[in-house]
Amino acid sequence: MENGTDRGTERDAPPSRGAGNGEATEYAAAGRIPLAVVVVDRDGLVSHWSRGAHRLFGTVKEEAIGRSVADLLPVSGALPEDDDGTAYPDDDGLSPGLEASLGGLSAYPAAGRARINGSGDGWSDAPDGESEYGAERLDILWWAYPLVGAEPARLLILAADAARLRMERGHDDEVDERISPGFARHTELPASDELARRLPDILPNMGPGLSGRIISQVLELGYPVLEFSQCDRVPVTPDWGVPRRAGRHRSDGQPWAAAKQIVVPAGAEHDLEYVAVRERLEFLNEVSTGIGSSLDLDATIREVTSAAVPRFADFAGTHLRAAVLAGEGFPDGVPDVTTVWHRVWVEHNDEPGRWDDTVPVGEAIAFPEHTPFFQCMSTGEPVLIPLISEEMGNRISGEFEKRDLRPLINGRSMLVVPLKARNVVLGFMVLMRRPGREPFDAIDRTTGAELAARAGLVLDNARMYTYQENVADTLQDSMLPQVAPRMAGCDTATRYLPGTRLGRVGGDWFDTVKLPGSRTALVVGDVMGHGLKSAAMMGQLRTAVQTMAAMQTPPAQLLRNLDDLARRLGETYLATCLYAVYDPIRGELQLTNAGHIPPVLVRAEDGRSELLDLPTGAPIGVGGVAFETTVVRVRPGDRLVLCTDGLVEVRGVDIGEGLAALCESAAHPAASMDDACDTIIRALNTHGGRKDDVALLMARLNGILADDVAEWQLTRDPREVARARRLVRAQLLHWGLADAVDTAELLVSELVTNAVRHATGDRIGLRLVCTDALLCEVTDGEPDLPALLGAGPYDESGRGLRVVSRLAREWGASVAGHSKTVWFEQPLTPPRRER
């Protein structure tokens, strides 16, 4: 069943054929035939008679104006009567008569079909004494629109020749096709705005008031449409490529669309039809079950391309838009000559290497406009070339620079089918058959289009999955930190495992934060739930922890602030968190727990592992529960293991078993930190039922030797600045860091000078810590943090911190109690490794 709008205009030239000669006109195309336009006033008299009406009914405009429409359109009763008075039904059932339309229409349009004689009263005004079609019985399709308003015009009638429409569509008596008129609202048709603009073209010589009135009511009531219902026996052969009927010719106006006439032996169509149709259905069914076995885009592309060879074609090449191949969002707009396509896969049964140099896989190319490939991708419709002649092959090949396609395409049959999803072209397939094989025909065009339609949906599913994976990976990567493997006094290693492949974004996180005094904050957290919402919560909480840690907030107070923040953000914000601060100089850990599983500490002295006994606390977001800080003494070489419950908790298994396995695997000796993490993951990630995310953070607590730390107490005397420079010089020379002396002296001098000028206490602390970099800290009794100011050419101050910012690798300031510490870190060349 097919619906199409009859959008022919009355300006078409008169047809060149005589009545019943069966010759096609030169100007008419499919879906375009002349319309007769008639306007009737309230008295039933004709007030407008178009040239299309003259051609159809034979009466000239001068004779029709002012006459009764019943005389000019002799349709009486619901059924036209035959010569003997018997009611004559048309092919499509009963239709209301025109007289009934004139007498009863008030608010709704009407449509009908009637057969009337081509001679009679009122038709003798034609130039030859009768209508254009002589005295034959005319098969008329008509539509009637009631016109509401103050003007005298009451009814708009449109009429068309159904017999001519049948012949324009290329059908003869062998085809049982029924044509029914009807109406469709403008919202039901594509390009309805264009149809509205064309209505004035079929209403010439009318004033703007009347034509505007007619157009507005047509838009409200509906467009004329034709419904075609056809039943046709299709002769085929098992070797694909036979046209729908022997001798049938059809062209779509393109130079590569000429059909090849193939003769089918008499009687063969009845024996072979079932076999061929079944073969095509089986082919499409096998393709549908064979492609899309995975959501991997590359695998899907190979499956789609390989499905066509050799059963349907001898060559198949698949091209996709760059956005689709990259797993980006859904491509926008219609492809044009600037659109870049990637040849992603080629399958053929020719000799190896025949296609590789000319059409290599992986090539990115923009296709020229005057090629069948561009026609397919721009229109979204299949393009069929039954046989590529030498002239056509030269023309197609000439559109490509430095590429001779003629040896590959000349003499072959080509079918280019679009790969679409949601009416957007994602790519296209080029299908070709060898010269010795039956060429593609209209049935193959339909089969190829169906193959491409199914392949397009599968490719779009794979594209969406790839896109969602990329989004999830990008989001997860942006949420998880890039932890430095080596920090002052400790080495770290991390692992993150998504819970499921289809949900790669979760709420587990880990973090390390560099703190003043060579200290390091170690954090592991787990937001309740899974998916994007949990990931968004995790990002907010992680940012808050980083900010408070950099401000040297004590561990218990930090979790208290985080709990308050979670409750302000919403009732659904629930998370567990373990926060630890490692001081490598003092050799101690400060730990605070908010409902998280306890960490494991592996002692370097004897290799023994233990779960640290910490106050459990309540999860973040519960509120009203105090958090306590526990201090644990550690020695150089000890390892701290923090993880989320996804590693140790499996449905149906007691969590105590998971914690015991964690202790055992953490104590296993390993050559490196990464190996130690992998050992833990392998030991605990054996259960197939794990669906939660896993975050693992391991830190080896190396400590800092006392010989690598130097501390002095200075007074608030300007002369102490020179003393500070001497102390720094002597200490760096003692450490063998002569290359760092000049820069360190200058920077220490600036910080001590600021402390002498602006501090309120009597004492100033100076400390140097030497690891793989040089850390310098200046502490005074003024809690106000220094500010980086702009200094003009004549300003006497404001340049000290600018010098520090320019020469130091990092610098910062923090407040603890009633004092502040300003620090800078200076790189060492070459780096001095910790001992």
C-alpha positions in Angstrom: 0.0 0.0 0.0 1.4 3.4 -0.9 0.2 6.9 -0.3 1.2 9.8 -2.5 0.0 13.4 -2.9 -1.3 14.3 -6.3 0.6 17.6 -6.7 0.3 18.1 -10.5 -0.3 21.7 -11.7 -2.8 22.9 -14.3 0.1 24.5 -16.2 1.3 21.3 -17.7 1.3 21.1 -21.5 -1.5 19.1 -23.1 -0.8 15.4 -23.3 0.6 14.2 -26.7 -1.3 10.9 -26.7 -4.6 10.2 -28.2 -7.4 8.4 -26.4 -6.4 4.9 -25.4 -3.2 4.8 -27.4 -1.2 3.9 -24.3 1.9 6.1 -25.1 3.6 7.8 -22.2 3.8 11.5 -22.2 7.2 13.2 -22.4 6.6 15.7 -19.7 4.8 13.8 -17.0 6.7 12.1 -14.2 5.5 9.7 -11.6 3.2 11.4 -9.1 2.6 14.4 -11.4 -0.5 14.7 -13.6 -2.7 17.7 -14.5 -5.6 18.7 -12.2 -8.8 20.2 -13.2 -9.7 23.1 -10.9 -13.3 24.3 -10.7 -14.9 26.8 -8.3 -18.7 26.8 -7.8 -20.7 29.6 -6.3 -23.7 29.4 -4.0 -26.1 29.1 -6.9 -24.4 26.0 -8.3 -22.8 28.0 -11.2 -19.2 27.8 -12.2 -17.1 30.9 -11.2 -13.6 29.5 -12.1 -12.7 27.0 -14.8 -9.0 26.1 -15.2 -7.2 25.0 -18.4 -6.8 21.6 -16.7 -10.6 21.4 -16.6 -10.7 22.4 -20.3 -8.3 19.6 -21.2 -10.1 17.0 -19.1 -13.7 17.8 -19.9 -13.4 19.6 -23.2 -15.2 22.8 -22.4 -13.3 26.1 -22.8 -13.3 28.6 -19.9 -15.4 31.2 -21.7 -18.2 28.7 -22.2 -18.0 27.2 -18.7 -18.1 30.4 -16.6 -21.6 31.0 -15.4 -23.0 27.6 -16.3 -24.5 25.0 -14.0 -21.8 22.7 -12.7 -24.3 19.8 -13.0 -24.3 20.3 -16.8 -20.5 20.4 -17.1 -19.8 17.6 -14.7 -22.7 15.1 -15.4 -22.3 13.0 -12.3 -25.8 12.1 -11.0 -26.6 10.0 -8.0 -24.3 8.0 -5.8 -23.4 5.6 -8.7 -23.1 6.5 -12.4 -25.5 4.6 -14.6 -24.6 2.4 -17.6 -26.4 2.8 -20.9 -29.0 0.4 -19.9 -29.7 2.2 -16.7 -27.9 -0.3 -14.5 -25.8 1.1 -11.7 -22.1 0.9 -12.6 -19.8 0.4 -9.6 -16.2 1.6 -9.9 -13.2 -0.5 -8.9 -13.1 0.9 -5.4 -16.6 0.6 -4.2 -19.3 3.2 -3.7 -18.5 6.9 -4.0 -20.8 9.8 -3.2 -22.1 11.7 -6.3 -21.2 15.2 -7.1 -24.8 16.4 -6.7 -24.8 15.1 -3.1 -21.6 17.0 -2.5 -23.1 20.2 -3.9 -26.2 19.8 -1.8 -24.9 18.8 1.5 -21.3 19.8 2.1 -20.8 22.4 4.8 -17.9 21.6 7.0 -16.0 18.5 5.7 -14.4 17.8 2.3 -15.5 14.9 0.1 -13.8 12.7 -2.4 -15.0 10.2 -4.9 -14.5 8.3 -8.2 -16.9 8.1 -11.1 -17.0 6.9 -14.6 -18.6 9.3 -17.0 -19.0 9.4 -20.8 -16.7 11.6 -22.7 -19.4 13.1 -24.8 -22.6 14.9 -24.0 -24.1 18.3 -23.4 -21.5 20.9 -22.6 -18.6 19.1 -24.2 -19.1 20.2 -27.7 -17.2 23.4 -27.0 -13.8 21.6 -27.3 -11.8 22.6 -30.4 -12.4 19.3 -32.1 -16.1 19.1 -31.1 -15.5 16.8 -28.2 -13.3 16.3 -25.1 -9.6 15.7 -25.3 -10.2 11.9 -25.0 -13.0 11.7 -27.6 -16.1 9.8 -26.7 -14.5 7.2 -24.4 -15.8 6.7 -20.9 -13.6 8.7 -18.5 -12.5 7.4 -15.2 -12.5 10.5 -13.0 -11.1 11.0 -9.5 -12.5 14.1 -7.8 -12.2 16.0 -4.5 -14.6 18.7 -3.2 -13.7 21.3 -0.6 -16.5 23.5 1.0 -15.6 27.1 1.1 -16.9 29.0 4.2 -17.1 32.8 4.2 -19.0 35.8 2.9 -17.8 35.5 -0.7 -20.2 33.9 -3.2 -17.7 31.0 -3.9 -19.0 27.9 -2.1 -17.2 24.9 -3.4 -13.7 24.0 -4.7 -13.6 20.9 -7.0 -10.4 19.2 -8.1 -10.5 16.4 -10.7 -8.0 14.1 -12.4 -8.0 11.4 -15.0 -7.6 8.0 -13.2 -7.0 6.1 -16.5 -4.1 8.4 -17.4 -2.7 8.1 -13.9 -2.7 4.3 -14.2 -0.8 4.5 -17.5 1.6 7.2 -16.2 2.5 4.7 -13.5 3.4 2.2 -16.1 0.7 -0.4 -15.4 -1.3 -2.2 -18.0 -4.2 -4.7 -17.8 -2.0 -7.4 -16.4 -1.8 -5.5 -13.1 -4.8 -5.3 -10.8 -4.4 -1.8 -9.3 -7.0 0.2 -7.5 -6.9 3.9 -7.1 -8.9 5.6 -4.4 -9.0 9.4 -3.7 -9.0 10.8 -0.2 -7.7 13.5 2.0 -4.8 13.8 4.4 -4.1 16.5 6.9 -1.1 18.6 6.1 0.7 17.3 9.3 0.5 13.8 7.9 2.5 14.5 4.8 6.3 15.2 4.4 7.3 18.7 3.2 3.8 20.1 4.1 5.2 23.7 4.0 6.2 23.2 0.4 2.8 21.8 -0.5 1.2 24.9 1.0 3.4 27.1 -1.1 2.5 25.3 -4.3 -1.3 25.6 -3.8 -1.3 29.1 -5.4 0.3 27.6 -8.5 -2.8 25.5 -9.3 -5.1 28.4 -8.6 -4.1 31.0 -11.2 -6.1 34.1 -12.1 -7.6 34.3 -8.6 -7.3 37.3 -6.4 -5.2 37.0 -3.2 -8.3 37.1 -1.0 -10.0 34.1 -2.6 -6.8 32.1 -3.1 -5.7 32.8 0.5 -9.1 31.7 1.8 -8.9 28.5 -0.2 -5.4 27.7 1.0 -6.2 28.2 4.6 -9.2 25.9 4.4 -7.3 23.2 2.5 -4.6 23.3 5.2 -7.3 22.8 7.8 -9.4 20.2 6.0 -6.7 18.2 4.2 -4.7 17.6 1.0 -5.9 15.5 -1.9 -4.1 12.1 -1.8 -4.2 8.9 -3.8 -4.1 5.5 -2.3 -2.8 2.7 -4.6 -3.5 -1.0 -3.9 -1.8 -3.3 -6.3 -1.7 -7.1 -6.7 0.8 -8.4 -9.3 2.3 -11.8 -10.0 6.1 -11.5 -10.1 8.0 -13.7 -12.5 11.5 -14.5 -11.1 14.3 -17.0 -11.4 16.5 -18.6 -8.8 19.5 -16.6 -10.1 18.8 -13.1 -8.7 18.6 -10.2 -11.1 15.4 -10.7 -13.1 13.1 -7.7 -13.5 9.6 -7.7 -12.1 8.1 -8.3 -15.6 9.7 -9.3 -18.8 10.1 -6.3 -21.0 9.3 -3.8 -18.3 11.4 -0.6 -18.5 11.7 2.0 -15.8 14.1 5.0 -15.4 14.5 7.4 -12.5 16.1 10.1 -14.7 19.7 9.3 -13.8 22.2 8.2 -16.4 23.0 5.1 -14.3 19.4 4.1 -13.8 18.6 2.5 -17.1 17.2 -1.0 -16.6 18.3 -4.0 -18.6 15.5 -5.9 -20.4 15.6 -9.6 -19.6 13.2 -12.1 -21.1 11.7 -14.9 -18.9 10.7 -18.1 -20.6 7.0 -18.5 -20.9 5.5 -20.3 -17.9 8.7 -20.2 -15.9 7.5 -17.5 -13.6 4.8 -19.7 -12.0 7.3 -22.5 -11.1 10.2 -20.3 -10.0 8.4 -17.5 -8.1 8.1 -19.4 -4.8 11.7 -20.6 -4.9 13.2 -17.2 -5.5 11.1 -15.4 -3.0 11.8 -18.0 -0.3 15.6 -17.7 -1.1 15.5 -13.9 -0.6 13.5 -14.2 2.6 15.9 -16.9 3.9 18.9 -14.7 3.0 17.4 -11.7 4.9 16.5 -13.9 7.9 20.1 -15.4 8.0 21.6 -11.9 7.8 19.3 -10.6 10.6 20.3 -13.4 12.9 24.0 -13.3 11.9 24.7 -9.6 12.4 24.7 -7.8 15.7 26.0 -10.7 17.7 27.9 -8.2 19.8 27.8 -4.5 20.5 31.4 -4.0 19.4 31.3 -1.5 16.5 34.3 -3.0 14.6 32.9 -6.6 14.8 29.4 -5.4 13.7 30.9 -3.6 10.7 32.7 -6.8 9.6 29.5 -8.9 10.1 27.4 -6.5 8.1 29.8 -6.3 5.2 30.6 -10.0 5.1 26.9 -11.0 5.1 26.5 -9.8 1.5 29.3 -11.8 -0.1 29.1 -14.1 -2.0 25.4 -14.9 -1.8 24.1 -11.5 -2.7 27.1 -9.8 -4.3 30.7 -10.4 -5.3 32.0 -7.2 -3.7 30.8 -5.3 -0.7 32.4 -2.2 0.8 31.1 -0.3 3.8 31.6 3.4 4.4 30.7 5.2 7.6 30.7 8.8 8.6 33.6 9.9 10.7 31.4 10.8 13.7 29.9 7.3 13.7 33.2 5.5 13.5 34.6 7.7 16.3 31.7 6.7 18.6 30.6 10.3 18.9 27.1 11.6 19.1 24.4 11.1 16.5 25.5 12.8 13.2 23.5 15.9 12.2 22.4 17.1 8.8 22.4 15.7 5.3 25.8 14.6 4.0 27.4 16.8 1.4 30.6 17.0 -0.6 32.6 18.0 2.5 31.4 15.0 4.5 34.3 12.7 5.3 33.6 9.0 5.0 35.8 6.1 6.2 36.0 2.9 4.2 35.8 0.6 7.2 35.6 -2.9 5.6 35.8 -4.5 2.2 34.7 -8.1 1.4 35.0 -9.7 -2.0 35.6 -13.1 -3.7 38.0 -11.8 -6.4 41.7 -12.7 -6.4 43.6 -11.4 -3.3 44.9 -7.9 -3.6 42.7 -6.9 -6.5 40.9 -4.1 -4.6 43.5 -3.3 -1.9 45.4 -0.5 -3.7 42.4 1.3 -5.3 39.9 1.1 -2.4 42.0 0.4 0.7 40.4 -0.2 4.0 40.8 2.7 6.5 40.9 5.4 3.8 39.1 8.7 4.6 37.5 10.2 1.5 34.9 12.9 0.5 32.9 11.6 -2.4 32.4 13.9 -5.5 28.9 15.2 -6.2 28.3 13.6 -9.7 28.7 10.0 -8.6 26.2 7.3 -7.6 27.8 7.2 -4.2 27.0 10.9 -3.5 23.4 10.4 -4.9 22.8 7.6 -2.4 24.2 9.3 0.6 22.5 12.7 -0.1 19.1 11.3 -0.9 19.1 8.3 1.4 17.7 6.1 -1.3 19.3 3.1 -3.1 21.0 3.7 -6.4 20.8 0.8 -9.0 23.1 0.5 -12.0 22.2 -2.7 -13.8 25.3 -2.5 -16.0 28.2 0.0 -15.9 29.0 0.7 -19.5 32.4 1.8 -20.6 31.2 5.4 -21.0 29.6 5.4 -17.6 32.6 3.9 -16.0 34.8 6.5 -17.5 32.5 9.2 -16.2 32.4 7.9 -12.7 36.2 7.2 -12.5 36.9 10.7 -13.9 35.3 12.2 -10.7 38.1 10.8 -8.6 41.6 12.2 -8.8 44.6 9.9 -9.1 42.3 6.8 -8.9 41.4 4.6 -11.9 38.2 2.7 -11.0 37.5 1.5 -14.5 39.2 -1.9 -14.3 37.1 -2.6 -11.1 33.7 -1.3 -12.1 33.3 -1.4 -15.9 31.0 -4.2 -17.1 29.8 -4.9 -13.6 26.4 -4.4 -11.9 26.3 -1.9 -9.0 23.9 -1.3 -6.2 24.6 1.4 -3.6 22.4 1.2 -0.5 22.3 3.7 2.4 22.8 2.6 6.1 20.3 4.7 7.9 18.9 5.0 11.4 16.2 7.5 12.4 16.1 8.8 8.8 19.8 9.9 9.1 22.4 8.4 6.8 25.2 6.8 8.9 26.9 5.3 5.9 26.4 3.3 2.8 27.4 0.0 1.2 28.6 -0.5 -2.3 27.6 -3.9 -3.7 28.8 -5.2 -7.1 28.4 -8.3 -9.2 30.7 -9.7 -11.8 29.9 -9.5 -15.5 29.1 -13.2 -15.7 26.5 -13.0 -13.0 22.9 -11.9 -13.4 22.9 -8.1 -12.8 21.0 -6.4 -10.0 17.4 -5.5 -10.8 14.5 -3.9 -9.0 13.9 -6.9 -6.7 17.6 -6.8 -5.7 17.2 -3.1 -5.1 14.4 -3.9 -2.6 16.4 -6.8 -1.1 19.5 -4.6 -0.8 17.5 -1.8 0.8 16.1 -4.2 3.4 19.5 -5.6 4.1 20.9 -2.0 4.6 17.9 -1.1 6.8 18.6 -3.9 9.2 22.3 -3.3 9.1 21.8 0.4 9.8 19.8 -0.4 12.9 22.5 -2.8 14.2 25.2 -0.3 13.4 23.4 2.4 15.2 23.0 0.2 18.3 26.7 -0.5 18.2 27.4 3.2 17.7 25.2 4.2 20.6 26.8 1.6 22.8 30.3 2.8 21.8 29.2 6.4 22.4 27.8 5.6 25.9 31.0 3.7 26.7 33.1 6.7 25.7 31.0 9.0 27.7 31.2 6.7 30.8 34.9 6.2 30.4 35.5 10.0 30.0 33.3 10.8 33.0 35.0 8.1 35.1 38.5 9.2 34.1 37.7 12.8 34.9 36.4 11.8 38.3 39.3 9.5 39.3 42.6 11.3 40.0 45.9 10.7 38.3 47.7 9.7 41.4 51.5 10.4 41.4 53.3 7.1 42.0 55.9 8.8 44.2 55.3 11.4 46.8 57.4 12.7 49.7 58.0 9.8 52.0 55.7 7.3 50.3 55.0 5.4 47.1 51.5 4.7 45.9 49.7 2.4 43.4 46.0 2.2 42.5 43.5 0.1 40.7 39.9 0.8 39.6 37.5 -1.9 38.3 34.0 -1.0 37.1 31.2 -3.2 38.4 29.7 -4.2 35.1 30.5 -3.6 31.5 27.1 -2.0 30.8 27.5 0.4 33.8 31.0 1.6 33.9 30.3 4.7 36.0 30.1 4.4 39.7 30.6 6.2 43.0 33.8 4.6 44.2 36.9 6.9 44.4 40.4 7.1 45.8 42.7 10.1 46.2 46.0 11.3 47.4 46.5 14.9 48.5 49.9 16.6 49.0 50.0 18.4 52.4 52.5 20.8 53.9 55.3 19.3 55.9 55.9 16.5 53.4 52.7 14.9 54.6 50.2 13.0 52.4 46.5 12.5 52.7 45.1 9.1 51.6 41.4 8.9 50.8 39.0 6.1 49.8 35.3 6.6 49.5 32.2 4.9 48.2 28.9 6.6 47.3 25.8 4.5 47.8 24.2 3.4 44.5 25.6 3.2 41.0 25.4 5.0 37.7 25.7 8.7 36.7 23.9 10.0 39.8 26.4 8.3 42.1 29.3 9.5 39.9 28.1 13.0 40.2 27.8 12.8 44.0 31.2 11.3 44.1 32.7 14.2 42.1 31.2 16.7 44.6 32.4 14.9 47.7 35.8 14.3 46.3 36.3 17.9 45.4 35.2 18.9 48.9 37.7 16.5 50.5 40.5 17.8 48.4 39.7 21.4 49.3 39.5 20.7 53.0 42.6 18.6 53.0 44.7 21.3 51.4 43.5 23.6 54.2 45.0 21.2 56.7 41.6 20.4 58.2 42.1 17.7 60.9 40.7 14.3 59.9 37.8 14.1 62.3 36.7 17.7 61.5 37.1 17.0 57.7 34.6 14.2 57.9 32.3 16.2 60.0 32.3 19.0 57.4 31.8 16.5 54.6 28.8 15.0 56.5 27.2 18.5 56.8 27.8 19.2 53.1 26.2 15.9 52.1 23.0 16.6 54.1 22.8 20.1 52.6 23.1 18.6 49.1 20.2 16.2 49.6 18.8 13.3 51.5 20.1 10.8 49.0 23.7 11.7 49.6 25.1 8.7 51.5 28.7 7.6 51.3 31.4 5.8 53.3 34.8 7.3 53.5 38.2 6.5 55.1 40.6 9.5 55.5 44.2 9.0 56.6 47.1 11.5 56.9 50.7 10.1 56.8 53.5 12.1 58.4 56.8 10.6 57.1 58.9 12.6 59.5 57.1 11.6 62.7 56.3 8.1 61.3 52.6 8.1 62.2 49.2 7.7 60.6 46.1 9.6 61.6 43.0 7.8 60.5 39.3 8.6 60.7 36.5 6.3 59.5 32.9 7.1 58.3 31.3 3.7 57.9 34.0 2.3 55.6 35.6 -1.1 55.8 38.9 -0.9 57.8 42.3 -0.7 56.1 45.0 -3.4 56.2 48.5 -2.6 57.5 51.3 -4.8 56.4 54.4 -4.6 58.6 57.7 -4.6 56.8 59.5 -6.1 59.8 57.9 -9.5 59.7 55.4 -9.4 56.8 52.5 -9.7 59.1 49.2 -8.1 58.0 46.3 -6.8 60.2 43.0 -5.1 59.9 43.3 -1.8 61.8 40.8 -1.6 64.6 39.2 1.8 64.1 36.0 3.4 65.4 33.5 2.6 62.6 31.6 5.8 62.6 28.4 6.5 60.5 28.3 7.0 56.8 28.5 10.4 55.4 25.1 12.0 55.1 23.6 10.2 58.2 24.4 13.1 60.6 24.5 13.3 64.3 27.4 10.9 64.8 30.8 11.9 66.1 34.0 11.0 64.2 37.1 9.9 66.1 40.8 10.0 65.0 43.1 7.1 65.7 46.9 7.5 65.6 49.0 4.5 64.5 52.7 4.4 64.6 54.4 3.0 61.4 57.9 2.2 60.3 59.6 2.7 57.0 58.6 0.0 54.5 55.1 -0.7 56.0 52.3 -0.8 53.5 48.8 0.5 54.0 46.0 -1.0 51.9 42.7 0.9 51.5 39.8 -0.4 49.3 36.1 -0.2 48.8 33.7 -3.0 49.8 33.2 -4.1 46.2 36.5 -6.0 46.5 35.7 -8.0 49.6 31.9 -8.2 49.6 30.1 -10.7 47.4 26.4 -11.6 47.6 26.0 -14.9 49.4 29.5 -14.8 50.9 30.2 -13.6 54.5 32.2 -10.3 54.3 34.6 -11.7 57.0 35.8 -14.2 54.5 36.6 -11.3 52.0 38.4 -9.3 54.7 40.5 -12.4 55.6 41.4 -13.0 52.0 42.3 -9.3 51.7 44.8 -9.6 54.6 46.3 -12.8 53.2 46.8 -11.4 49.7 48.1 -8.1 50.9 50.8 -9.9 52.9 52.0 -11.8 49.8 55.5 -10.6 48.8 55.7 -8.7 45.5 58.4 -7.2 43.4 56.7 -3.8 43.1 53.7 -1.9 44.2 51.8 -2.6 41.0 52.5 -6.3 41.3 51.2 -6.2 44.9 47.9 -4.6 43.7 47.6 -7.2 40.9 48.1 -10.0 43.4 45.2 -8.6 45.6 42.9 -8.2 42.6 43.6 -11.7 41.3 43.0 -13.2 44.7 39.7 -11.5 45.4 38.2 -10.9 42.0 37.4 -14.6 41.4 33.7 -14.4 42.1 31.5 -14.1 39.1 28.8 -12.5 41.1 30.7 -9.2 41.8 28.7 -6.3 40.4 30.0 -3.4 42.5 32.9 -1.1 41.6 36.3 -1.7 43.1 38.7 1.1 44.2 42.1 0.0 45.6 44.8 2.3 47.0 48.1 1.0 48.3 50.8 3.2 49.9 54.3 2.1 50.9 55.2 4.3 53.9 58.9 4.9 53.3 59.4 7.6 55.9 62.0 10.4 55.8 65.3 9.9 57.7 66.3 12.3 60.4 69.5 13.2 58.5 67.3 14.5 55.6 65.5 17.0 57.8 67.1 20.3 59.2 65.2 22.7 61.5 66.1 26.0 63.1 64.4 28.6 65.2 64.9 32.3 64.3 64.0 35.6 66.0 62.1 38.5 64.5 65.3 40.4 63.9 66.2 41.7 60.3 69.7 40.3 60.8 68.2 36.8 61.0 67.6 37.0 57.2 71.4 36.8 56.6 71.7 34.0 59.1 69.0 32.0 57.4 70.9 32.3 54.1 74.1 31.0 55.7 72.3 28.1 57.4 70.6 27.0 54.1 73.9 27.3 52.2 75.8 25.2 54.7 73.1 22.5 54.9 72.7 22.1 51.1 76.5 21.8 50.7 76.5 19.1 53.4 73.8 17.3 51.4 75.9 17.7 48.3 73.4 20.0 46.6 75.7 22.8 45.5 73.7 23.5 42.3 70.6 24.3 44.4 72.3 26.8 46.8 71.8 30.1 44.9 68.0 29.6 44.2 67.3 28.2 47.7 69.1 31.2 49.4 67.1 33.7 47.4 63.8 32.1 48.1 64.4 31.5 51.8 65.5 35.1 52.1 62.2 36.4 50.7 60.1 34.2 53.0 62.0 35.0 56.2 62.0 38.7 55.3 58.1 38.6 55.0 57.9 36.8 58.4 60.2 39.3 60.1 58.1 42.2 58.7 54.6 41.0 59.1 54.6 38.3 61.9 53.4 39.1 65.4 55.1 36.4 67.4 58.8 36.4 68.5 59.8 33.1 66.9 60.2 32.1 63.3 60.6 28.4 62.3 62.7 27.3 59.3 62.8 23.7 58.1 64.4 22.0 55.1 63.4 18.5 54.0 65.4 16.8 51.4 63.8 13.9 49.4 63.7 13.8 45.6 63.0 17.5 45.8 63.9 20.2 48.3 61.1 21.4 50.6 61.5 24.6 52.6 59.0 25.8 55.2 58.9 29.0 57.1 56.4 29.2 60.1 55.4 32.3 62.1 52.8 33.4 64.6 50.6 35.4 62.1 47.5 33.4 61.0 46.7 35.7 58.1 47.7 34.1 54.8 50.0 36.0 52.4 48.6 37.3 49.1 50.3 37.4 45.7 50.1 41.1 44.8 51.0 43.1 41.7 53.9 45.5 42.2 54.4 48.7 40.1 57.8 50.1 39.0 58.1 52.3 42.1 56.5 50.0 44.8 58.9 49.0 47.6 57.0 45.7 48.4 54.9 43.1 46.8 57.6 41.3 44.8 58.8 38.6 47.2 56.0 36.1 46.5 56.3 36.8 42.8 59.9 35.7 42.9 59.0 32.6 44.8 56.2 31.8 42.3 58.5 32.2 39.4 61.5 30.2 40.7 59.8 27.4 42.7 58.2 24.3 41.3 55.3 24.7 43.8 54.5 27.0 46.7 51.7 27.5 49.1 50.5 28.5 52.5 48.4 26.9 55.2 47.1 27.8 58.7 47.2 25.6 61.7 45.9 27.1 64.9 47.3 30.6 65.4 50.2 30.2 63.1 50.8 29.9 59.4 53.3 28.1 57.2 54.6 29.3 53.9 56.4 26.7 51.9 58.0 26.1 48.5 59.3 23.1 46.7 62.4 23.3 44.6 63.4 20.7 42.0 66.8 19.1 42.3 68.9 18.4 39.2 69.5 15.5 39.2 66.8 14.4 41.6 68.1 13.1 44.9 66.5 9.8 45.7 65.3 9.1 49.2 67.5 6.8 51.3 
